[in-house]
Amino acid sequence: MAAENAILRYESGQTPYPWEQLTDSGDRQTFEAANAPWSGRSGFEPNIRPYGLATGGAITPGSGNDAVDVAALTAYMAGSSAAAGNGLVTVAAATGQTVSRGASTDTHRITSVTVDASGAIALVAGTAAAGFSETRGAAGGPPSIPVGSIEVGQIRLSSITAAAVKTSEIYQVVGLHQERYDFPVWEEDTANGAVTFAEALAAIHTGDVPKRVYATYATPVFATIPRATDWTPAETTHNLTSTPIYGGAVGSSAAAIQQASFTAHLTDGISDGFLALKNQKLWIEFRPDRLKLLPKQLTQGILGISRTFPAAGGITAACTLTPESGTIDVTG
């Protein structure tokens, strides 16, 4: 294939998308968006907001028997009818929330304190049993939480006799009894429009499903870089070093990602469109055949530009793209 049939394009604009519930890939760990890649331009970066508590929400014993108070809180619940534009739900303090006890020989009951889909405090009682269980939804265990709600904490009562709730009966350990939006941590795959958590999200909701994961993002709009040449993708290189030892040497290797680069032949070196994006984080797309959408290469990084204005004319820019990860080959 002739090299002159290739095309190099840059991220000249963005198409923003509103809050979108990401789709579980099936492992409760990687969640995918409907569109990719995601822009990294300043002001257009992806905003990931899993459901969960953000601030407040301390549970304390209430006045009287079988009662707890829940402090004011904020939670990320994008898609909820109570959520603000940033996905945040603000919940006022709720006092005197009644906790259910067991009955007869089923003396042990766990009640979950939740924020429901409407943004209100709601107590969900589990099934009572003769003892506690850590199995979600089992008798004596914490109840399954309705889909679209979040868990703030649990109350564990082991007596059927009405009494004041003790501090020791209130549990709010993150990841065990409480859902926080920022736990577990995650990594973003901007090329594929996906989020991968450090561990699988707990399947504590009705139907054994995890909490919801929402995101806002923008996808790049590409424009052609006229008269571009010499595209070099960001490849991984490997270096070998050795340390002499008695009778030989010990070797070690290290990998490094090189900058991508290309040359642009400019009109005047000042008003050319993509020059305004110098020092910005953006995507560069290379297609070996401009008439075909695939195969192609995608590289995201910081654009560096070094211009040359020779007296004889022929203004050029030596351009680099400093990436966080190497060039991606897209074939399908």
Residue pairs with C-beta under 8 A, 6 or more apart in sequence:
1 288
1 289
5 288
5 289
5 290
5 291
6 231
6 286
6 287
6 288
6 289
6 290
7 224
7 286
7 287
7 290
8 224
8 225
8 228
8 231
8 262
8 284
8 285
8 286
9 222
9 223
9 224
9 225
9 284
9 285
9 286
9 287
10 222
10 223
10 225
10 274
10 277
10 282
10 283
10 284
10 285
10 303
11 39
11 41
11 220
11 221
11 222
11 277
11 282
11 283
11 284
12 221
12 222
12 223
12 273
12 274
12 277
13 220
13 221
13 223
14 39
14 41
14 44
14 218
14 219
14 220
14 221
15 218
15 219
15 220
15 221
16 44
16 216
16 217
16 218
17 33
17 35
17 216
17 217
17 218
17 219
18 216
19 49
19 78
19 79
19 87
19 214
19 215
19 216
20 33
20 34
20 214
20 215
20 216
20 217
21 78
21 79
21 212
21 213
21 214
22 31
22 32
22 33
22 194
22 195
22 213
22 214
22 215
23 31
23 32
23 33
23 34
24 30
24 31
24 209
24 210
24 213
25 31
25 32
25 194
27 200
28 200
28 201
28 203
28 210
29 196
29 197
29 199
29 200
29 201
30 194
30 195
30 196
30 197
31 194
31 195
31 196
31 197
31 213
32 192
32 193
32 194
32 195
33 193
33 194
33 215
33 217
34 193
35 193
35 217
35 219
36 190
36 191
36 192
36 193
36 194
36 219
37 190
37 191
37 192
37 193
37 219
37 220
37 283
37 298
37 300
38 45
38 46
38 188
38 190
38 193
38 217
38 218
38 219
39 45
39 46
39 190
39 217
39 218
39 219
39 220
39 282
39 283
40 190
40 281
40 282
40 283
40 300
41 218
41 220
41 280
41 281
41 282
42 280
42 281
44 217
44 218
45 217
46 188
46 190
46 215
46 216
46 217
46 218
47 215
47 216
47 217
48 186
48 188
48 195
48 213
48 214
48 215
49 76
49 78
49 87
49 181
49 213
49 214
49 215
50 76
50 181
50 182
50 186
50 201
50 211
50 212
50 213
50 214
51 75
51 76
51 77
51 78
51 150
51 179
51 181
51 211
51 212
51 213
51 214
52 75
52 76
52 150
52 179
52 180
52 181
52 182
52 183
52 211
53 73
53 74
53 75
53 115
53 150
53 152
53 178
53 179
53 180
53 181
54 73
54 74
54 75
54 76
54 88
54 180
54 181
54 182
55 73
55 74
56 71
56 72
56 73
56 74
57 70
57 71
57 72
57 73
57 75
57 91
57 152
57 153
57 172
57 178
58 70
58 71
58 172
59 68
59 69
59 70
59 71
59 113
59 152
59 153
59 155
59 170
59 172
60 68
60 69
60 71
60 167
60 170
61 67
61 68
61 69
61 164
61 165
61 166
61 167
61 170
62 68
62 69
62 95
62 96
62 97
62 165
63 96
64 96
64 164
65 162
65 163
65 164
66 98
66 99
66 100
66 101
66 157
66 162
66 163
66 164
66 165
67 96
67 97
67 98
67 99
67 164
67 165
68 97
68 99
68 113
68 155
68 165
68 170
69 93
69 94
69 95
69 96
69 97
70 93
70 94
70 95
70 97
70 113
70 121
70 152
71 93
72 90
72 91
72 92
72 93
73 90
73 91
73 115
73 152
74 88
74 89
74 90
74 91
75 88
75 89
75 91
75 115
75 150
75 181
76 87
76 88
76 89
76 181
76 214
77 83
77 87
77 88
77 89
77 115
77 117
77 119
77 148
77 150
77 212
78 87
78 214
79 87
79 148
79 212
79 214
80 89
80 117
80 118
80 119
80 148
81 117
81 118
81 119
82 89
82 118
82 119
82 120
83 89
83 119
84 90
87 214
89 115
89 119
90 119
91 115
91 119
91 120
91 121
94 121
97 113
97 121
97 123
98 123
99 111
99 123
99 125
99 155
99 157
99 165
100 109
100 111
100 123
100 125
101 109
101 128
101 157
101 159
101 160
101 161
101 162
102 108
102 109
102 128
102 129
102 157
102 159
102 160
103 128
103 160
104 160
105 130
106 128
106 129
106 130
106 139
106 140
107 128
107 130
107 158
107 159
107 160
108 128
108 129
108 130
108 131
108 132
108 140
108 156
108 157
108 158
109 125
109 126
109 127
109 128
109 129
109 140
109 156
109 157
110 126
110 132
110 140
110 141
110 142
110 143
110 154
110 155
110 156
110 157
111 123
111 124
111 125
111 126
111 143
111 154
111 155
111 157
112 123
112 124
112 126
112 142
112 143
112 145
112 151
112 153
112 154
113 121
113 123
113 151
113 152
113 153
113 154
113 155
114 121
114 122
114 123
114 124
114 145
114 146
114 149
114 150
114 151
114 152
115 121
115 122
115 149
115 150
115 152
116 122
116 146
116 148
116 149
117 146
117 148
117 149
121 152
122 149
124 143
124 145
124 146
125 143
126 137
126 140
126 141
126 142
126 143
127 138
127 139
127 140
127 141
127 143
128 139
128 140
129 138
129 139
129 140
129 141
130 140
131 140
132 140
132 141
132 156
132 158
133 139
133 140
133 141
134 141
134 142
135 141
136 142
136 143
136 144
136 202
136 203
136 204
137 143
137 144
142 154
142 177
142 204
144 204
144 205
144 206
144 207
144 208
145 151
145 204
145 205
145 206
146 205
146 206
147 205
147 206
147 207
147 209
147 212
148 212
149 205
150 179
150 211
151 177
151 178
151 179
151 204
152 172
152 178
152 179
153 170
153 171
153 172
153 177
153 178
154 170
154 171
154 172
154 177
155 165
155 169
155 170
155 171
156 169
156 171
157 165
157 169
158 169
171 177
172 178
174 180
174 183
175 183
175 184
175 202
179 202
179 204
179 211
184 197
184 198
184 199
184 201
185 197
185 198
186 195
186 196
186 197
186 198
187 195
187 196
187 198
188 194
188 195
189 195
189 196
190 300
191 298
191 300
191 328
193 217
195 213
195 215
200 210
201 210
201 211
201 213
202 210
202 211
203 209
203 210
204 210
204 211
205 211
220 282
220 283
222 283
222 285
223 273
223 274
225 262
225 264
225 274
226 264
226 265
226 267
227 264
227 265
227 266
228 262
228 263
228 264
228 265
229 262
229 263
229 264
229 265
230 261
230 262
230 263
231 260
231 261
231 262
231 286
232 260
232 261
232 262
233 260
233 286
233 297
233 299
233 326
233 327
234 257
234 258
234 259
234 260
234 299
234 301
234 321
234 323
234 325
234 326
234 327
235 257
235 258
235 326
235 327
236 255
236 256
236 257
236 258
236 326
237 255
237 256
237 257
237 258
238 253
238 254
238 255
238 256
239 253
239 254
239 255
239 256
240 251
240 252
240 253
241 251
241 252
241 253
241 254
242 249
242 250
242 251
242 252
243 249
243 250
243 251
243 252
257 323
257 325
257 326
259 301
259 304
259 320
259 321
259 322
259 323
260 284
260 299
260 301
260 320
260 321
260 323
260 327
261 318
261 319
261 320
261 321
262 284
262 319
263 316
263 317
263 318
263 319
264 272
264 274
264 316
264 317
264 319
265 314
265 315
265 316
266 272
266 275
266 307
266 315
266 316
266 317
267 315
268 315
269 275
269 307
269 309
269 315
269 317
272 317
274 303
275 305
275 307
275 317
277 303
278 303
278 304
278 305
279 302
279 303
279 304
280 302
280 303
281 300
281 301
281 302
281 303
282 300
282 301
282 303
283 298
283 299
283 300
284 298
284 299
284 300
284 301
284 303
284 321
285 296
285 297
285 298
286 296
286 297
286 299
287 293
287 294
287 295
287 296
287 297
288 295
288 296
294 330
294 331
294 332
295 329
295 330
295 331
296 330
297 327
297 328
297 329
297 330
298 327
298 328
298 330
299 321
299 323
299 326
299 327
299 328
300 321
300 323
300 324
300 325
301 321
301 322
301 323
301 324
302 321
302 322
303 319
303 320
303 321
304 319
304 320
304 321
304 322
305 317
305 318
305 319
306 317
306 318
306 319
306 320
307 315
307 316
307 317
307 318
308 315
308 316
308 317
308 318
309 315
